[in-house]
Amino acid sequence: MKTLWQDVRYGWRMLLKKPGFTLIAILTLALGIGANTVMFSLVNAVLLRQLPFRDPDRLVWVWSTRTDRDKAFFSIPNLIDYRGQNQTLEEVAAFGNWGANLTAAGDPERLQGIRISANAFQMLGVDAAAGRPLLAEDDQPDKARVVVLTHGLWRRRFAEDRGLIGKTLTLNGESYTVVGVLPPDFVIPNTDFELAVPLRMEADARRNERGSNFLRVFARMKPGVTIQQTRADLAGITEHLRQQYPDANGKFTAPVVLGLHDEIVGSYRTALLFLMGAVGLVLLIACSNIANLQLARASARHRDIAIRNALGATRAKLIRQLLIESLMLALIGGALGLCLALWGKDLLLALSPADLPRVREAAVDLRVLLFSLSVSVLTGIVFGLAPAIRATKTSLSRELKEGSGGVFDGGGRSRLRSSLVVAEVALSAMLLIGAGLFIKSFARLQSISPGFEPGNLLAARVSLPSSRYSRPEDLKLFYERLESRLADLPGVESVAAANALPLSAQNIRTEFIVAGRPPLKPSDTPAAQDRFVSPGYFRTMKIPVVHGRDFTNADNDHSGGVAIIDETLARRYWPNENPIGAHLLVSFVEKQKPIDMEVVGVAGNVKHSELNEDPTPTFYAPLYQVPPIITANFANNMSIVVRGSVPSGSWSALVRRELRAVDPEVSASNFKTMEQLLSASTAARKFNSSLLAIFAGAALLLALAGVYGVISFVVSQRTREIGLRVALGAQSRDVMRLIVEQGMRITLLGIAAGLIGAFALTRLMSNLLYGVSPNDPLTFAAVAGLMTAVALLACLIPARRAAKVDPLVALRYE
């Protein structure tokens, strides 16, 4: 222990003797280790940390699937059959989205809620942060109405008032007793909710509607059961139900069963692991740079090392001494990197897309601290071992015979330094190519038209009390009054309403039949996205109506049914024909007579979920022709859109003011510009591109610093040789060419290796790209050209210094 402490003190003195080297090494390591620590904190929160549930490995998410879609929901009758007939699930829970207007507790507010099986929280093993969660008995229809709040709503709206437990809230005109508050880290996939009430399937109006699919399902497997066994079990039930109920279930296929954690993480797993690998490459490049600095420093210490060896220090002891110095550098750099990570974590959270699951849980916890320590120690060994072994491979007699020129460094050590730079350049080229592909992919995605003009377009969610807006004429009266008042505001060009906005990811599909064509089997009945919109919607959104006419106020519940279809639907069912005048028979409600809708127009295609999605067949119906049986549901889930130069900052206040004038009980929420909605749809790809570009830029700077360092060292080692060449008549351009050629040989070899490596690795990221080949030749060529040009600049600086060497000074260099 005493010897170790002596080595530490000696190493510290050696580091202090070269403060410039020490500072550069520590800062380089701090950036590399800090970036890795930040990225790991995100990966830890999203991918590695267990879900805050009981036995999370037994929890699964179940997607229903159909012949016309990969992800679908369950109806109440189907869910009851799956729950009763399965042999692999211990418990099953479900939920459906539910909009709630909060009144009588300050300003009216629209809240996003869910109706959830009351056994869900006990199944998950979730305790309340205050009060209690929902209990299985809360599902009984004769029980009092109760509600649990999310921690976020409790904090935002009620200032974490524990006295709220046991009090009542008025939601959609009905009283609900607050029984509890959920934990801050509680999460359910595919929904962003603020409160939850019991599902109460027995009392639901859709209890017997097998074709009314609105429930999302998750479950707990029995002990010892695998996901594969569960899939097979549910697939058998699906086939039985399909044969038993061909009209409602004819399109259903085997459900998809995923681990709950996998469903929560979704497509982010691949992207995060790729980014973690990218930031790891940055650290490797930093290690190569420090190793090169260590080799240069060892060149100045080789006589000291040889003398210590001659005085009895064994090679193992010398290697240990040099490794201790490297570890000291790495640990100091790691400590500083950890400090940078505390700041960088907030920056990373600011860049993260809003739908990145559990991102707010990212923190520098014990696991992250251990990761940072491990990386620091490993880094110290990686960049310190090879230079230590090379530096101690010497003898006193040889050192006394050699000068300080290039002889000592001209052999293995020079090759090692050059090899490290080749590796740096290769890794940097791979990162730059990856970043280039991501950026090009993002640019391609940004260039796609969403089908509407998002500029100067504002939107808000409006919820009408279903008890007072249950008829189409009630909707018509309300929206005509609201649109009139909003249209009178300064800067407003037009106003409209719709039940679902573009890029909202709302999947509302309805089956239809083309009138006059042969009848189809239930499994072959086509379906399309349906949207109910007010007159002026296409003008407000600037969605072109390419054929026929727009809706008018005359298209109401007293006139014949009409529809506008999009170009995709027109091409699919009326290829090379004019669909105007054709009729659709649409079944909005199971077991209800289909509604006859005449096609009066054809509109342009619109992106419903993502910019890179294939066009989805869509038809639009007049808002004032909503079937009476579903009017109340539509009234509670509508959006208004306003085109104009209204300042977005005052937009929410203006809408709320006009709503109070029309109906004081109506609330609005989710105020956004359509540009924000468009940006949110590409946020994940922007996040990937931004981070990879930052990592690649850092890698390029480190690699160029390595090239510059090697060439500068070569110039210093060959000063005497250069002086002799100049004394014998060599011109400045000859000296510059000599130095530049040496540097560019190293660079071009590294670029070539990087191109080969990138060609092999970029295929792993093909699923993360859009409209770009993973081996895109333009990207590869652009990166090769950029690195060549910048490396040439890095070589020219020391080359110019070499060309100015004074022969007289150089000959006295010894």
C-alpha positions, 0 to 999 in steps of 0.5 A: 500500500505504501508503494502504491501511495508513492506511485500516486504521489510521483504520478501526480508530480509528473502530471503537474510538471506538464500542465498543458498536457494534463489539462488537454487530456482531462478536458478531452476525457471529461467530454467523452466520459460526460457524453457517455454518462449523459447518454447512459442516464437516458438509456438507463431510464428508458431501457434498463430500469424495471417498470414500477410494477409487481413482477413486471416480467409477467406483464404483457400488452395485447394488440388485436389485429385485423386483415386491414391493420396491424394494431386494433382494439377490442370490443367489450364482448370480445374482451369478455370472451378472451378473459373467460376462455384463455388458459395462460393469463392470470388477470386481464385489464383494459381501458378506453379513452375518455374526455372529461370536462372539469367544472365547478372547480375554477375555470372549466377545463377539458381533461384527458381521462381513461375508463379503466378496469378497476382491477388494473392497479391491483394487477400491476401492484400499484399503490397510491401516492395519496388515498387509494387506487381503484379497487375491483369492487369499484367496477360494480354499476351500483357503486358510487362514482369515483376517480383517481388523479395522476400526480401531474394533475394533482400538482398542477391543478390542486397544488398537491392538496391532500385534503382533496381526497374524499371531495367531489369533482364535477366531470361532464356534469356528474359528481365523482369522489376523488379516492386517490392520486397515482404515483409520479412514475406511473405510466400506461403505454399509448395514452397520456391521461390525467385521471381515471375512472372505473370502466364498468363494462356491464353498464356501458352502452356498448356492452353488446356491440361486438363490432365496437372496438375501443378497448386497449388490453394488458394482462398478467401471465400465469407463473411459468407461462411464456409470451409464445404460449400466450400468443398461441392461446389467444390465436386459438380464441381469435379463430374460434370467435371469427368463426362464431361471429363472422359479421363482426369478427371476420377480419380479425387475425391472431393478436400480437402479444408483447412484454409491457416494457417492450410496448412502452419503449416501442421503436425507441430501443433501436435508436437509443442503442444506436446513439449509445454506440455512437457516443461510445465511438466518440470516447474511443476516439478520445482515448486514441487521442490521449494515447497519442499524447501519452506516446508523445509525452513518453518520447520526452521521458524515455531517457528517464525511464531507461535510467530508472530501469538501469537503477533496478526498477523492473519493467512491470513496476514502470508499467504500473507507474505509467498506468497509475498516471493514466488512471489518475487522468481518467478518474479526474476526467471522469469526475469532471465528466460527471459534473458535465453530465449533470448539466448535459442531462437537462440539455438532453431532456430539452432535446428529447421528443415529448413522447419518449417514454420515461424520459423524465426519470433520467437521473444520475443515480447509483447505476449511472455513477457506477457506469461512469466510474467503470468507464473512467477506469476502463478508459484509463487502461485503454489509453494508458496500457499500449503507451506504457508497454511501448515506453518501457521497451527501452535500454540505457545503452541504446538511449545514450547512443541515440539523439533526440531526433527521429531515430527513437521514434522512427520505428514501432512507436511511430507506427503505433501513433500513426495506427491510432490516428488511422483508427480515429479517422476511421471511427470519425468517418463512420460517425459522420456517415451515420449522421449524414444519413440521418440528416438527409433522411430527416430532410427528406421527411421534412420535404413531404407535404402533410396535405394541408398548409400548416402556416398561420393555422391554430387548433384547440380541442373543444368539449361539449357536455353530452347531456345538452349536445346530443342532436346534430342541430345542437352541434350546428347551432353551437359551432355556427355561433362560435365560428361567427364570433371567432371569425370576427376577431382581427386577423382571422381568415376562416374557422372550421371544426373537425372530430380529428385533425391531421397528424393527430394519430387518431385511427377512426376507421369505418366500414362501407360498401359501394352501392350498386356493387356485388355484396361482399363477405364480412371479411372483405368489407372495405374500411376507411378513415372517417372524418366529420368536418364543418363547412369551410374545413377544406378552405381553412386547412387549405386541403384542395378539393380537386373534383366536385364541391365542398360542404355547405351549411345546407348539408345538415340532418334535413338533407341527403347524406353526402361525402367527400373522399380523398384521392387514395380512396377514389383511385382504389375503388374508382380507377379511371372513373369519376366517383362524383355521384357514386354512393357509399353505404356506411355503417357508423354503428353496429346493427344500425341501418347503413347511411347512404352518402353521395360522393360530392367531391374528391379532396387531396390526401392528408397524413393522419399519423406520420409524414412517412406513412402511406396514404390511407383511404379517407372519406369526410362527412358533414359535421351536421350530419352526424348520426344522432346515436353517436352525436353526444360522443362526437360533441365531447371530442371535437377540434376547432381550427382557425387560419389567420395571423392571431398571435399564438400567445393570446390564442388560448385566452381569446378562444376561452373568452369566446367560448364563455360567451357562447356556453360557459360550461364548455371547456377547451384544451390542447392549444397548438399551432399546426406547425407544432403538431407537424414538428411533433410528428418528426420529433423523434427523427430530429432528436436522433439526427441532432444527437448524432450530428453533435457526436459526429462533429465532436469526433471529427474535431478529435480526429483532426486534432489527432492528425495535427498532433501527429504531423506536428510531432513528426515535424518536431522530431525531424527538425534536423533532417528538414534543416539538412534538406533545406541546407542542401537546396530543398525548396519550401514547397518540397518540404511542405509536400513531404510533410503533407504527403505523410499526413495525408497517407495516414488520413486517406488510409483512415478514411478508406477504413471508415468507408468500409466499416460504415458500409457494413454497419449502416445497414443496421440503421436502415429501419431508422431512415426514410427515403435514403439508402443506408449505403447512399453513395452521395453521403459516403462521397461527401464525408470522404471529401469533407474529411480529406479537405479538413485533414489537408488543412490540419496538415498544412499548418505544421507543414508551413512551420516545417518549411520555415525551419532555419538550417543553422538552427536545425543543425544545432538542434542536437 
